[in-house]
Amino acid sequence: MYVRTARFEGGNVESIDAEIDLLHESIAGWAGRAEAREIPPRLAEIAHRIEVLVDRERGSVTMSVHCDSEEDAREADKILRSMSPTYEGWGKRVSAEVYEVALDAPVNLRKAA
């Protein structure tokens, strides 16, 4: 598995939340529940998971798009680099990179009672 990540800084909470709401609507469109407006159809084909991590105090966001292959992750990178957040308050993109996932394992540190 490969992940394309992008970091944004300098956003404001209201705009970040509005962008996340728009992503929720678009992702729902992938499942046929609504019309996907903001996410390109090809991205819906190659991505199988999207995570958005938010630091509300600093106004920063990290978005991760998970793909099965490096080729798909690099294609996702190309698609996403051509896009801009809908709201200026999302912040400025400060990095975009593709990583191989070396470990993806659930960990249960709780001891059985």
N, C-alpha and C positions, 0 to 999 in steps of 0.2 A: 504494500500500500504506500502511496505517496500523498503528501499534503502540500498544498500551496497556501502560504500564509501571507497576509498583508497587515502592516501596522499603520494605524492612523493616530495622529496626535493633534491636540488643539481643538477638539470638538466641544460642543455643549450638550448637556444631558438631554434637553428637549429634542434637539435635532437627531441625536444618536437614537433616542427612543423612537422617533418618527421613522427613521431609516430601518430600524429593526422591525417595526410594525409592517412596513412595506415589504421587507424580505419575507416575513411570515405569510403575507397575502400571496406573494409570488410563489413561494414554496408550496402553499396549498394548491396553487394552480397546477403544479407538477402532478399532483394526485387527482386532477380533474375536478376539484371542488370549486375552483374559481378560474378566471382567465389569468394566466401568468403574464404580467405586463413588463416587469423590470428585468427578469432573468432570461438571458438568451436560451432558446430551445436546446442548442448544442451543449450548453453547460449543464442543463438538466439531464442530458444523456450520459455525460461522463463523470459527473459528481455524484457520490452516493451519500455524502454527509457534509453538512456545513455547521460550523461552530462559530459563534461570535462571542468573544470575551470582552467585557467592558470594565474599565476602571473609571467609575463615575466621578471620583474626586479629582482625577487628573485629566479627564476628558479624553482618554485614550481607548482605542479599540484594536483588537486583533481578530481578524477573520481568517478561519481555516477552512479550506475546501479539500475534502478527502476524495481521492481517486484511486482506482485499482492499479494503474500503471504510471510510470514516469512520463511516458508520452502523453497520457491524458492529463496529468498534472501540469505539464508544460503548455498543453493546449488551453487548459483552464486559466493558466497565468496569462497567456496571450489574450484571451477573451476578456478577462477581468482588467488587465492593464488598459484596454481600450475603453473601459467604462469609467464613469466618475460617480461618486455618491450623489444621490438626488439632492441632498441638502448640504449647503456649504458648511453648516455646523457640525457635520460628521468629522471634520478635521482634514488635515493634510496627510496624504499617504507618505510615510517616511521610509518604508521598506516593503518589498515583495520578493518572496523566495520560495523555492520548491525544496522539500525535504523528503527523504525516504523515512518511513516509520520503522524504526529499529525494534521497538517494543510497544505493544498495545495489549495489555493484560489487566484484567480486573484484579484488584487486591482487596481482600477482606481481612482487615487487621483486628477485627473484634473477636474476642475469644468466646467460645460457646459457653453459655451460662450453665 
